[in-house]
Amino acid sequence: MLFLVAALLLLGFALGTVAHAPLSFTLVAAAVIGVWLTVFALRERHARRHQH
């Protein structure tokens, strides 16, 4: 339960920060995070396929 409260608090903080950031910065940050998550997912998939 405490973990859920902390997660919601951090989410609220992040959304509040994004609301005050310029739109261009928000879009660039979202793109960078999206690329990072895509690379991570591809590396994990590759590692699972080549596991012995």
mmCIF entry with sequence, helices, sheets and N, C-alpha, C, O atoms, coordinates in Angstrom:
data_MODEL
# 
_entry.id   MODEL 
# 
_entity.id                         1 
_entity.type                       polymer 
_entity.pdbx_number_of_molecules   1 
# 
_entity_poly.entity_id                      1 
_entity_poly.type                           'polypeptide(L)' 
_entity_poly.nstd_linkage                   no 
_entity_poly.nstd_monomer                   no 
_entity_poly.pdbx_seq_one_letter_code       MLFLVAALLLLGFALGTVAHAPLSFTLVAAAVIGVWLTVFALRERHARRHQH 
_entity_poly.pdbx_seq_one_letter_code_can   MLFLVAALLLLGFALGTVAHAPLSFTLVAAAVIGVWLTVFALRERHARRHQH 
_entity_poly.pdbx_strand_id                 A 
# 
loop_
_entity_poly_seq.entity_id 
_entity_poly_seq.num 
_entity_poly_seq.mon_id 
_entity_poly_seq.hetero 
1 1  MET n 
1 2  LEU n 
1 3  PHE n 
1 4  LEU n 
1 5  VAL n 
1 6  ALA n 
1 7  ALA n 
1 8  LEU n 
1 9  LEU n 
1 10 LEU n 
1 11 LEU n 
1 12 GLY n 
1 13 PHE n 
1 14 ALA n 
1 15 LEU n 
1 16 GLY n 
1 17 THR n 
1 18 VAL n 
1 19 ALA n 
1 20 HIS n 
1 21 ALA n 
1 22 PRO n 
1 23 LEU n 
1 24 SER n 
1 25 PHE n 
1 26 THR n 
1 27 LEU n 
1 28 VAL n 
1 29 ALA n 
1 30 ALA n 
1 31 ALA n 
1 32 VAL n 
1 33 ILE n 
1 34 GLY n 
1 35 VAL n 
1 36 TRP n 
1 37 LEU n 
1 38 THR n 
1 39 VAL n 
1 40 PHE n 
1 41 ALA n 
1 42 LEU n 
1 43 ARG n 
1 44 GLU n 
1 45 ARG n 
1 46 HIS n 
1 47 ALA n 
1 48 ARG n 
1 49 ARG n 
1 50 HIS n 
1 51 GLN n 
1 52 HIS n 
# 
_struct_asym.id          A 
_struct_asym.entity_id   1 
# 
loop_
_struct_conf.conf_type_id 
_struct_conf.id 
_struct_conf.pdbx_PDB_helix_id 
_struct_conf.beg_label_comp_id 
_struct_conf.beg_label_asym_id 
_struct_conf.beg_label_seq_id 
_struct_conf.pdbx_beg_PDB_ins_code 
_struct_conf.end_label_comp_id 
_struct_conf.end_label_asym_id 
_struct_conf.end_label_seq_id 
_struct_conf.pdbx_end_PDB_ins_code 
_struct_conf.beg_auth_comp_id 
_struct_conf.beg_auth_asym_id 
_struct_conf.beg_auth_seq_id 
_struct_conf.end_auth_comp_id 
_struct_conf.end_auth_asym_id 
_struct_conf.end_auth_seq_id 
_struct_conf.pdbx_PDB_helix_class 
_struct_conf.details 
_struct_conf.pdbx_PDB_helix_length 
HELX_P HELX_P1 AA1 LEU A 2  ? HIS A 20 ? LEU A 2  HIS A 20 1 ? 19 
HELX_P HELX_P2 AA2 LEU A 23 ? ARG A 49 ? LEU A 23 ARG A 49 1 ? 27 
# 
_struct_conf_type.id          HELX_P 
_struct_conf_type.criteria    ? 
_struct_conf_type.reference   ? 
# 
loop_
_atom_site.group_PDB 
_atom_site.id 
_atom_site.type_symbol 
_atom_site.label_atom_id 
_atom_site.label_alt_id 
_atom_site.label_comp_id 
_atom_site.label_asym_id 
_atom_site.label_entity_id 
_atom_site.label_seq_id 
_atom_site.pdbx_PDB_ins_code 
_atom_site.Cartn_x 
_atom_site.Cartn_y 
_atom_site.Cartn_z 
_atom_site.occupancy 
_atom_site.B_iso_or_equiv 
_atom_site.pdbx_formal_charge 
_atom_site.auth_seq_id 
_atom_site.auth_comp_id 
_atom_site.auth_asym_id 
_atom_site.auth_atom_id 
_atom_site.pdbx_PDB_model_num 
ATOM 1   N N  . MET A 1 1  ? 0.824  -1.198  0.000   1.00 0.00 ? 1  MET A N  1 
ATOM 2   C CA . MET A 1 1  ? 0.000  0.000   0.000   1.00 0.00 ? 1  MET A CA 1 
ATOM 3   C C  . MET A 1 1  ? 0.863  1.254   0.000   1.00 0.00 ? 1  MET A C  1 
ATOM 4   O O  . MET A 1 1  ? 0.572  2.219   -0.706  1.00 0.00 ? 1  MET A O  1 
ATOM 5   N N  . LEU A 1 2  ? 1.917  1.230   0.792   1.00 0.00 ? 2  LEU A N  1 
ATOM 6   C CA . LEU A 1 2  ? 2.811  2.380   0.845   1.00 0.00 ? 2  LEU A CA 1 
ATOM 7   C C  . LEU A 1 2  ? 3.492  2.600   -0.497  1.00 0.00 ? 2  LEU A C  1 
ATOM 8   O O  . LEU A 1 2  ? 3.708  3.737   -0.918  1.00 0.00 ? 2  LEU A O  1 
ATOM 9   N N  . PHE A 1 3  ? 3.831  1.494   -1.168  1.00 0.00 ? 3  PHE A N  1 
ATOM 10  C CA . PHE A 1 3  ? 4.441  1.600   -2.495  1.00 0.00 ? 3  PHE A CA 1 
ATOM 11  C C  . PHE A 1 3  ? 3.491  2.290   -3.469  1.00 0.00 ? 3  PHE A C  1 
ATOM 12  O O  . PHE A 1 3  ? 3.922  3.124   -4.265  1.00 0.00 ? 3  PHE A O  1 
ATOM 13  N N  . LEU A 1 4  ? 2.211  1.956   -3.415  1.00 0.00 ? 4  LEU A N  1 
ATOM 14  C CA . LEU A 1 4  ? 1.215  2.564   -4.293  1.00 0.00 ? 4  LEU A CA 1 
ATOM 15  C C  . LEU A 1 4  ? 1.097  4.059   -4.029  1.00 0.00 ? 4  LEU A C  1 
ATOM 16  O O  . LEU A 1 4  ? 1.013  4.849   -4.969  1.00 0.00 ? 4  LEU A O  1 
ATOM 17  N N  . VAL A 1 5  ? 1.091  4.445   -2.784  1.00 0.00 ? 5  VAL A N  1 
ATOM 18  C CA . VAL A 1 5  ? 1.009  5.863   -2.424  1.00 0.00 ? 5  VAL A CA 1 
ATOM 19  C C  . VAL A 1 5  ? 2.244  6.604   -2.934  1.00 0.00 ? 5  VAL A C  1 
ATOM 20  O O  . VAL A 1 5  ? 2.127  7.702   -3.478  1.00 0.00 ? 5  VAL A O  1 
ATOM 21  N N  . ALA A 1 6  ? 3.429  6.008   -2.761  1.00 0.00 ? 6  ALA A N  1 
ATOM 22  C CA . ALA A 1 6  ? 4.648  6.646   -3.240  1.00 0.00 ? 6  ALA A CA 1 
ATOM 23  C C  . ALA A 1 6  ? 4.646  6.763   -4.762  1.00 0.00 ? 6  ALA A C  1 
ATOM 24  O O  . ALA A 1 6  ? 5.070  7.783   -5.306  1.00 0.00 ? 6  ALA A O  1 
ATOM 25  N N  . ALA A 1 7  ? 4.166  5.717   -5.457  1.00 0.00 ? 7  ALA A N  1 
ATOM 26  C CA . ALA A 1 7  ? 4.106  5.758   -6.916  1.00 0.00 ? 7  ALA A CA 1 
ATOM 27  C C  . ALA A 1 7  ? 3.158  6.852   -7.394  1.00 0.00 ? 7  ALA A C  1 
ATOM 28  O O  . ALA A 1 7  ? 3.477  7.583   -8.332  1.00 0.00 ? 7  ALA A O  1 
ATOM 29  N N  . LEU A 1 8  ? 2.007  6.967   -6.762  1.00 0.00 ? 8  LEU A N  1 
ATOM 30  C CA . LEU A 1 8  ? 1.060  8.020   -7.151  1.00 0.00 ? 8  LEU A CA 1 
ATOM 31  C C  . LEU A 1 8  ? 1.615  9.411   -6.860  1.00 0.00 ? 8  LEU A C  1 
ATOM 32  O O  . LEU A 1 8  ? 1.386  10.343  -7.630  1.00 0.00 ? 8  LEU A O  1 
ATOM 33  N N  . LEU A 1 9  ? 2.333  9.553   -5.769  1.00 0.00 ? 9  LEU A N  1 
ATOM 34  C CA . LEU A 1 9  ? 2.956  10.836  -5.434  1.00 0.00 ? 9  LEU A CA 1 
ATOM 35  C C  . LEU A 1 9  ? 3.994  11.223  -6.482  1.00 0.00 ? 9  LEU A C  1 
ATOM 36  O O  . LEU A 1 9  ? 4.042  12.369  -6.928  1.00 0.00 ? 9  LEU A O  1 
ATOM 37  N N  . LEU A 1 10 ? 4.823  10.257  -6.869  1.00 0.00 ? 10 LEU A N  1 
ATOM 38  C CA . LEU A 1 10 ? 5.827  10.535  -7.896  1.00 0.00 ? 10 LEU A CA 1 
ATOM 39  C C  . LEU A 1 10 ? 5.181  10.831  -9.244  1.00 0.00 ? 10 LEU A C  1 
ATOM 40  O O  . LEU A 1 10 ? 5.653  11.701  -9.976  1.00 0.00 ? 10 LEU A O  1 
ATOM 41  N N  . LEU A 1 11 ? 4.108  10.121  -9.580  1.00 0.00 ? 11 LEU A N  1 
ATOM 42  C CA . LEU A 1 11 ? 3.402  10.381  -10.825 1.00 0.00 ? 11 LEU A CA 1 
ATOM 43  C C  . LEU A 1 11 ? 2.818  11.792  -10.831 1.00 0.00 ? 11 LEU A C  1 
ATOM 44  O O  . LEU A 1 11 ? 2.914  12.504  -11.831 1.00 0.00 ? 11 LEU A O  1 
ATOM 45  N N  . GLY A 1 12 ? 2.224  12.186  -9.733  1.00 0.00 ? 12 GLY A N  1 
ATOM 46  C CA . GLY A 1 12 ? 1.689  13.545  -9.633  1.00 0.00 ? 12 GLY A CA 1 
ATOM 47  C C  . GLY A 1 12 ? 2.768  14.598  -9.755  1.00 0.00 ? 12 GLY A C  1 
ATOM 48  O O  . GLY A 1 12 ? 2.561  15.633  -10.388 1.00 0.00 ? 12 GLY A O  1 
ATOM 49  N N  . PHE A 1 13 ? 3.918  14.345  -9.155  1.00 0.00 ? 13 PHE A N  1 
ATOM 50  C CA . PHE A 1 13 ? 5.038  15.279  -9.258  1.00 0.00 ? 13 PHE A CA 1 
ATOM 51  C C  . PHE A 1 13 ? 5.514  15.379  -10.699 1.00 0.00 ? 13 PHE A C  1 
ATOM 52  O O  . PHE A 1 13 ? 5.771  16.476  -11.196 1.00 0.00 ? 13 PHE A O  1 
ATOM 53  N N  . ALA A 1 14 ? 5.634  14.230  -11.376 1.00 0.00 ? 14 ALA A N  1 
ATOM 54  C CA . ALA A 1 14 ? 6.106  14.227  -12.763 1.00 0.00 ? 14 ALA A CA 1 
ATOM 55  C C  . ALA A 1 14 ? 5.115  14.940  -13.675 1.00 0.00 ? 14 ALA A C  1 
ATOM 56  O O  . ALA A 1 14 ? 5.522  15.717  -14.540 1.00 0.00 ? 14 ALA A O  1 
ATOM 57  N N  . LEU A 1 15 ? 3.830  14.689  -13.496 1.00 0.00 ? 15 LEU A N  1 
ATOM 58  C CA . LEU A 1 15 ? 2.829  15.347  -14.337 1.00 0.00 ? 15 LEU A CA 1 
ATOM 59  C C  . LEU A 1 15 ? 2.785  16.846  -14.076 1.00 0.00 ? 15 LEU A C  1 
ATOM 60  O O  . LEU A 1 15 ? 2.569  17.633  -14.997 1.00 0.00 ? 15 LEU A O  1 
ATOM 61  N N  . GLY A 1 16 ? 2.988  17.239  -12.840 1.00 0.00 ? 16 GLY A N  1 
ATOM 62  C CA . GLY A 1 16 ? 3.030  18.664  -12.523 1.00 0.00 ? 16 GLY A CA 1 
ATOM 63  C C  . GLY A 1 16 ? 4.227  19.341  -13.158 1.00 0.00 ? 16 GLY A C  1 
ATOM 64  O O  . GLY A 1 16 ? 4.138  20.482  -13.612 1.00 0.00 ? 16 GLY A O  1 
ATOM 65  N N  . THR A 1 17 ? 5.352  18.632  -13.190 1.00 0.00 ? 17 THR A N  1 
ATOM 66  C CA . THR A 1 17 ? 6.551  19.186  -13.817 1.00 0.00 ? 17 THR A CA 1 
ATOM 67  C C  . THR A 1 17 ? 6.347  19.335  -15.315 1.00 0.00 ? 17 THR A C  1 
ATOM 68  O O  . THR A 1 17 ? 6.721  20.353  -15.896 1.00 0.00 ? 17 THR A O  1 
ATOM 69  N N  . VAL A 1 18 ? 5.760  18.330  -15.937 1.00 0.00 ? 18 VAL A N  1 
ATOM 70  C CA . VAL A 1 18 ? 5.525  18.383  -17.381 1.00 0.00 ? 18 VAL A CA 1 
ATOM 71  C C  . VAL A 1 18 ? 4.546  19.494  -17.728 1.00 0.00 ? 18 VAL A C  1 
ATOM 72  O O  . VAL A 1 18 ? 4.678  20.119  -18.780 1.00 0.00 ? 18 VAL A O  1 
ATOM 73  N N  . ALA A 1 19 ? 3.586  19.748  -16.883 1.00 0.00 ? 19 ALA A N  1 
ATOM 74  C CA . ALA A 1 19 ? 2.596  20.784  -17.159 1.00 0.00 ? 19 ALA A CA 1 
ATOM 75  C C  . ALA A 1 19 ? 3.242  22.170  -17.222 1.00 0.00 ? 19 ALA A C  1 
ATOM 76  O O  . ALA A 1 19 ? 2.729  23.056  -17.906 1.00 0.00 ? 19 ALA A O  1 
ATOM 77  N N  . HIS A 1 20 ? 4.354  22.369  -16.520 1.00 0.00 ? 20 HIS A N  1 
ATOM 78  C CA . HIS A 1 20 ? 5.006  23.667  -16.505 1.00 0.00 ? 20 HIS A CA 1 
ATOM 79  C C  . HIS A 1 20 ? 6.161  23.765  -17.490 1.00 0.00 ? 20 HIS A C  1 
ATOM 80  O O  . HIS A 1 20 ? 6.734  24.841  -17.663 1.00 0.00 ? 20 HIS A O  1 
ATOM 81  N N  . ALA A 1 21 ? 6.510  22.664  -18.134 1.00 0.00 ? 21 ALA A N  1 
ATOM 82  C CA . ALA A 1 21 ? 7.604  22.670  -19.102 1.00 0.00 ? 21 ALA A CA 1 
ATOM 83  C C  . ALA A 1 21 ? 7.064  23.093  -20.470 1.00 0.00 ? 21 ALA A C  1 
ATOM 84  O O  . ALA A 1 21 ? 5.887  22.894  -20.770 1.00 0.00 ? 21 ALA A O  1 
ATOM 85  N N  . PRO A 1 22 ? 7.929  23.673  -21.289 1.00 0.00 ? 22 PRO A N  1 
ATOM 86  C CA . PRO A 1 22 ? 7.494  24.026  -22.642 1.00 0.00 ? 22 PRO A CA 1 
ATOM 87  C C  . PRO A 1 22 ? 7.122  22.770  -23.449 1.00 0.00 ? 22 PRO A C  1 
ATOM 88  O O  . PRO A 1 22 ? 7.662  21.690  -23.210 1.00 0.00 ? 22 PRO A O  1 
ATOM 89  N N  . LEU A 1 23 ? 6.213  22.922  -24.387 1.00 0.00 ? 23 LEU A N  1 
ATOM 90  C CA . LEU A 1 23 ? 5.738  21.788  -25.172 1.00 0.00 ? 23 LEU A CA 1 
ATOM 91  C C  . LEU A 1 23 ? 6.869  21.125  -25.952 1.00 0.00 ? 23 LEU A C  1 
ATOM 92  O O  . LEU A 1 23 ? 6.926  19.899  -26.039 1.00 0.00 ? 23 LEU A O  1 
ATOM 93  N N  . SER A 1 24 ? 7.762  21.921  -26.517 1.00 0.00 ? 24 SER A N  1 
ATOM 94  C CA . SER A 1 24 ? 8.862  21.346  -27.305 1.00 0.00 ? 24 SER A CA 1 
ATOM 95  C C  . SER A 1 24 ? 9.766  20.480  -26.423 1.00 0.00 ? 24 SER A C  1 
ATOM 96  O O  . SER A 1 24 ? 10.193 19.404  -26.843 1.00 0.00 ? 24 SER A O  1 
ATOM 97  N N  . PHE A 1 25 ? 10.054 20.936  -25.224 1.00 0.00 ? 25 PHE A N  1 
ATOM 98  C CA . PHE A 1 25 ? 10.875 20.148  -24.302 1.00 0.00 ? 25 PHE A CA 1 
ATOM 99  C C  . PHE A 1 25 ? 10.176 18.852  -23.923 1.00 0.00 ? 25 PHE A C  1 
ATOM 100 O O  . PHE A 1 25 ? 10.807 17.797  -23.854 1.00 0.00 ? 25 PHE A O  1 
ATOM 101 N N  . THR A 1 26 ? 8.874  18.932  -23.679 1.00 0.00 ? 26 THR A N  1 
ATOM 102 C CA . THR A 1 26 ? 8.102  17.745  -23.308 1.00 0.00 ? 26 THR A CA 1 
ATOM 103 C C  . THR A 1 26 ? 8.119  16.717  -24.437 1.00 0.00 ? 26 THR A C  1 
ATOM 104 O O  . THR A 1 26 ? 8.287  15.524  -24.184 1.00 0.00 ? 26 THR A O  1 
ATOM 105 N N  . LEU A 1 27 ? 7.946  17.170  -25.679 1.00 0.00 ? 27 LEU A N  1 
ATOM 106 C CA . LEU A 1 27 ? 7.940  16.254  -26.818 1.00 0.00 ? 27 LEU A CA 1 
ATOM 107 C C  . LEU A 1 27 ? 9.310  15.618  -27.031 1.00 0.00 ? 27 LEU A C  1 
ATOM 108 O O  . LEU A 1 27 ? 9.397  14.427  -27.333 1.00 0.00 ? 27 LEU A O  1 
ATOM 109 N N  . VAL A 1 28 ? 10.377 16.394  -26.879 1.00 0.00 ? 28 VAL A N  1 
ATOM 110 C CA . VAL A 1 28 ? 11.726 15.841  -27.026 1.00 0.00 ? 28 VAL A CA 1 
ATOM 111 C C  . VAL A 1 28 ? 12.002 14.830  -25.921 1.00 0.00 ? 28 VAL A C  1 
ATOM 112 O O  . VAL A 1 28 ? 12.546 13.759  -26.189 1.00 0.00 ? 28 VAL A O  1 
ATOM 113 N N  . ALA A 1 29 ? 11.641 15.146  -24.703 1.00 0.00 ? 29 ALA A N  1 
ATOM 114 C CA . ALA A 1 29 ? 11.857 14.217  -23.591 1.00 0.00 ? 29 ALA A CA 1 
ATOM 115 C C  . ALA A 1 29 ? 11.049 12.937  -23.797 1.00 0.00 ? 29 ALA A C  1 
ATOM 116 O O  . ALA A 1 29 ? 11.549 11.845  -23.526 1.00 0.00 ? 29 ALA A O  1 
ATOM 117 N N  . ALA A 1 30 ? 9.818  13.054  -24.267 1.00 0.00 ? 30 ALA A N  1 
ATOM 118 C CA . ALA A 1 30 ? 8.991  11.872  -24.526 1.00 0.00 ? 30 ALA A CA 1 
ATOM 119 C C  . ALA A 1 30 ? 9.601  11.006  -25.620 1.00 0.00 ? 30 ALA A C  1 
ATOM 120 O O  . ALA A 1 30 ? 9.577  9.778   -25.530 1.00 0.00 ? 30 ALA A O  1 
ATOM 121 N N  . ALA A 1 31 ? 10.148 11.642  -26.655 1.00 0.00 ? 31 ALA A N  1 
ATOM 122 C CA . ALA A 1 31 ? 10.778 10.891  -27.743 1.00 0.00 ? 31 ALA A CA 1 
ATOM 123 C C  . ALA A 1 31 ? 12.020 10.157  -27.247 1.00 0.00 ? 31 ALA A C  1 
ATOM 124 O O  . ALA A 1 31 ? 12.239 8.997   -27.595 1.00 0.00 ? 31 ALA A O  1 
ATOM 125 N N  . VAL A 1 32 ? 12.831 10.831  -26.438 1.00 0.00 ? 32 VAL A N  1 
ATOM 126 C CA . VAL A 1 32 ? 14.045 10.203  -25.901 1.00 0.00 ? 32 VAL A CA 1 
ATOM 127 C C  . VAL A 1 32 ? 13.683 9.008   -25.024 1.00 0.00 ? 32 VAL A C  1 
ATOM 128 O O  . VAL A 1 32 ? 14.305 7.952   -25.131 1.00 0.00 ? 32 VAL A O  1 
ATOM 129 N N  . ILE A 1 33 ? 12.700 9.162   -24.172 1.00 0.00 ? 33 ILE A N  1 
ATOM 130 C CA . ILE A 1 33 ? 12.280 8.064   -23.304 1.00 0.00 ? 33 ILE A CA 1 
ATOM 131 C C  . ILE A 1 33 ? 11.712 6.919   -24.139 1.00 0.00 ? 33 ILE A C  1 
ATOM 132 O O  . ILE A 1 33 ? 11.978 5.753   -23.848 1.00 0.00 ? 33 ILE A O  1 
ATOM 133 N N  . GLY A 1 34 ? 10.938 7.236   -25.166 1.00 0.00 ? 34 GLY A N  1 
ATOM 134 C CA . GLY A 1 34 ? 10.385 6.205   -26.040 1.00 0.00 ? 34 GLY A CA 1 
ATOM 135 C C  . GLY A 1 34 ? 11.459 5.412   -26.759 1.00 0.00 ? 34 GLY A C  1 
ATOM 136 O O  . GLY A 1 34 ? 11.373 4.187   -26.851 1.00 0.00 ? 34 GLY A O  1 
ATOM 137 N N  . VAL A 1 35 ? 12.474 6.101   -27.271 1.00 0.00 ? 35 VAL A N  1 
ATOM 138 C CA . VAL A 1 35 ? 13.584 5.418   -27.944 1.00 0.00 ? 35 VAL A CA 1 
ATOM 139 C C  . VAL A 1 35 ? 14.337 4.543   -26.951 1.00 0.00 ? 35 VAL A C  1 
ATOM 140 O O  . VAL A 1 35 ? 14.687 3.404   -27.262 1.00 0.00 ? 35 VAL A O  1 
ATOM 141 N N  . TRP A 1 36 ? 14.586 5.071   -25.761 1.00 0.00 ? 36 TRP A N  1 
ATOM 142 C CA . TRP A 1 36 ? 15.309 4.307   -24.743 1.00 0.00 ? 36 TRP A CA 1 
ATOM 143 C C  . TRP A 1 36 ? 14.546 3.034   -24.378 1.00 0.00 ? 36 TRP A C  1 
ATOM 144 O O  . TRP A 1 36 ? 15.145 1.964   -24.263 1.00 0.00 ? 36 TRP A O  1 
ATOM 145 N N  . LEU A 1 37 ? 13.230 3.143   -24.197 1.00 0.00 ? 37 LEU A N  1 
ATOM 146 C CA . LEU A 1 37 ? 12.429 1.966   -23.861 1.00 0.00 ? 37 LEU A CA 1 
ATOM 147 C C  . LEU A 1 37 ? 12.394 0.960   -25.014 1.00 0.00 ? 37 LEU A C  1 
ATOM 148 O O  . LEU A 1 37 ? 12.400 -0.248  -24.780 1.00 0.00 ? 37 LEU A O  1 
ATOM 149 N N  . THR A 1 38 ? 12.357 1.445   -26.243 1.00 0.00 ? 38 THR A N  1 
ATOM 150 C CA . THR A 1 38 ? 12.372 0.551   -27.404 1.00 0.00 ? 38 THR A CA 1 
ATOM 151 C C  . THR A 1 38 ? 13.686 -0.208  -27.488 1.00 0.00 ? 38 THR A C  1 
ATOM 152 O O  . THR A 1 38 ? 13.690 -1.419  -27.709 1.00 0.00 ? 38 THR A O  1 
ATOM 153 N N  . VAL A 1 39 ? 14.800 0.494   -27.314 1.00 0.00 ? 39 VAL A N  1 
ATOM 154 C CA . VAL A 1 39 ? 16.114 -0.161  -27.340 1.00 0.00 ? 39 VAL A CA 1 
ATOM 155 C C  . VAL A 1 39 ? 16.206 -1.188  -26.217 1.00 0.00 ? 39 VAL A C  1 
ATOM 156 O O  . VAL A 1 39 ? 16.705 -2.293  -26.431 1.00 0.00 ? 39 VAL A O  1 
ATOM 157 N N  . PHE A 1 40 ? 15.735 -0.841  -25.034 1.00 0.00 ? 40 PHE A N  1 
ATOM 158 C CA . PHE A 1 40 ? 15.766 -1.765  -23.905 1.00 0.00 ? 40 PHE A CA 1 
ATOM 159 C C  . PHE A 1 40 ? 14.942 -3.017  -24.210 1.00 0.00 ? 40 PHE A C  1 
ATOM 160 O O  . PHE A 1 40 ? 15.387 -4.135  -23.947 1.00 0.00 ? 40 PHE A O  1 
ATOM 161 N N  . ALA A 1 41 ? 13.738 -2.829  -24.767 1.00 0.00 ? 41 ALA A N  1 
ATOM 162 C CA . ALA A 1 41 ? 12.876 -3.973  -25.078 1.00 0.00 ? 41 ALA A CA 1 
ATOM 163 C C  . ALA A 1 41 ? 13.524 -4.869  -26.129 1.00 0.00 ? 41 ALA A C  1 
ATOM 164 O O  . ALA A 1 41 ? 13.470 -6.093  -26.012 1.00 0.00 ? 41 ALA A O  1 
ATOM 165 N N  . LEU A 1 42 ? 14.133 -4.278  -27.149 1.00 0.00 ? 42 LEU A N  1 
ATOM 166 C CA . LEU A 1 42 ? 14.793 -5.075  -28.183 1.00 0.00 ? 42 LEU A CA 1 
ATOM 167 C C  . LEU A 1 42 ? 15.983 -5.844  -27.624 1.00 0.00 ? 42 LEU A C  1 
ATOM 168 O O  . LEU A 1 42 ? 16.193 -7.004  -27.981 1.00 0.00 ? 42 LEU A O  1 
ATOM 169 N N  . ARG A 1 43 ? 16.757 -5.217  -26.759 1.00 0.00 ? 43 ARG A N  1 
ATOM 170 C CA . ARG A 1 43 ? 17.900 -5.904  -26.148 1.00 0.00 ? 43 ARG A CA 1 
ATOM 171 C C  . ARG A 1 43 ? 17.432 -7.061  -25.271 1.00 0.00 ? 43 ARG A C  1 
ATOM 172 O O  . ARG A 1 43 ? 18.041 -8.130  -25.282 1.00 0.00 ? 43 ARG A O  1 
ATOM 173 N N  . GLU A 1 44 ? 16.358 -6.857  -24.512 1.00 0.00 ? 44 GLU A N  1 
ATOM 174 C CA . GLU A 1 44 ? 15.833 -7.922  -23.666 1.00 0.00 ? 44 GLU A CA 1 
ATOM 175 C C  . GLU A 1 44 ? 15.307 -9.083  -24.515 1.00 0.00 ? 44 GLU A C  1 
ATOM 176 O O  . GLU A 1 44 ? 15.544 -10.247 -24.190 1.00 0.00 ? 44 GLU A O  1 
ATOM 177 N N  . ARG A 1 45 ? 14.602 -8.771  -25.588 1.00 0.00 ? 45 ARG A N  1 
ATOM 178 C CA . ARG A 1 45 ? 14.086 -9.822  -26.461 1.00 0.00 ? 45 ARG A CA 1 
ATOM 179 C C  . ARG A 1 45 ? 15.231 -10.600 -27.093 1.00 0.00 ? 45 ARG A C  1 
ATOM 180 O O  . ARG A 1 45 ? 15.180 -11.827 -27.185 1.00 0.00 ? 45 ARG A O  1 
ATOM 181 N N  . HIS A 1 46 ? 16.258 -9.890  -27.525 1.00 0.00 ? 46 HIS A N  1 
ATOM 182 C CA . HIS A 1 46 ? 17.429 -10.535 -28.126 1.00 0.00 ? 46 HIS A CA 1 
ATOM 183 C C  . HIS A 1 46 ? 18.132 -11.429 -27.105 1.00 0.00 ? 46 HIS A C  1 
ATOM 184 O O  . HIS A 1 46 ? 18.551 -12.538 -27.438 1.00 0.00 ? 46 HIS A O  1 
ATOM 185 N N  . ALA A 1 47 ? 18.263 -10.961 -25.882 1.00 0.00 ? 47 ALA A N  1 
ATOM 186 C CA . ALA A 1 47 ? 18.936 -11.737 -24.833 1.00 0.00 ? 47 ALA A CA 1 
ATOM 187 C C  . ALA A 1 47 ? 18.137 -12.992 -24.482 1.00 0.00 ? 47 ALA A C  1 
ATOM 188 O O  . ALA A 1 47 ? 18.725 -14.041 -24.218 1.00 0.00 ? 47 ALA A O  1 
ATOM 189 N N  . ARG A 1 48 ? 16.813 -12.899 -24.474 1.00 0.00 ? 48 ARG A N  1 
ATOM 190 C CA . ARG A 1 48 ? 15.983 -14.065 -24.140 1.00 0.00 ? 48 ARG A CA 1 
ATOM 191 C C  . ARG A 1 48 ? 16.024 -15.122 -25.244 1.00 0.00 ? 48 ARG A C  1 
ATOM 192 O O  . ARG A 1 48 ? 15.958 -16.319 -24.962 1.00 0.00 ? 48 ARG A O  1 
ATOM 193 N N  . ARG A 1 49 ? 16.131 -14.683 -26.494 1.00 0.00 ? 49 ARG A N  1 
ATOM 194 C CA . ARG A 1 49 ? 16.188 -15.644 -27.607 1.00 0.00 ? 49 ARG A CA 1 
ATOM 195 C C  . ARG A 1 49 ? 17.505 -16.396 -27.633 1.00 0.00 ? 49 ARG A C  1 
ATOM 196 O O  . ARG A 1 49 ? 17.541 -17.565 -28.015 1.00 0.00 ? 49 ARG A O  1 
ATOM 197 N N  . HIS A 1 50 ? 18.574 -15.752 -27.238 1.00 0.00 ? 50 HIS A N  1 
ATOM 198 C CA . HIS A 1 50 ? 19.903 -16.365 -27.316 1.00 0.00 ? 50 HIS A CA 1 
ATOM 199 C C  . HIS A 1 50 ? 20.365 -16.934 -25.978 1.00 0.00 ? 50 HIS A C  1 
ATOM 200 O O  . HIS A 1 50 ? 21.559 -17.133 -25.756 1.00 0.00 ? 50 HIS A O  1 
ATOM 201 N N  . GLN A 1 51 ? 19.412 -17.190 -25.098 1.00 0.00 ? 51 GLN A N  1 
ATOM 202 C CA . GLN A 1 51 ? 19.740 -17.771 -23.806 1.00 0.00 ? 51 GLN A CA 1 
ATOM 203 C C  . GLN A 1 51 ? 19.867 -19.289 -23.964 1.00 0.00 ? 51 GLN A C  1 
ATOM 204 O O  . GLN A 1 51 ? 19.061 -19.910 -24.657 1.00 0.00 ? 51 GLN A O  1 
ATOM 205 N N  . HIS A 1 52 ? 20.850 -19.870 -23.341 1.00 0.00 ? 52 HIS A N  1 
ATOM 206 C CA . HIS A 1 52 ? 21.069 -21.316 -23.481 1.00 0.00 ? 52 HIS A CA 1 
ATOM 207 C C  . HIS A 1 52 ? 20.412 -22.069 -22.365 1.00 0.00 ? 52 HIS A C  1 
ATOM 208 O O  . HIS A 1 52 ? 20.491 -23.297 -22.318 1.00 0.00 ? 52 HIS A O  1 
# 
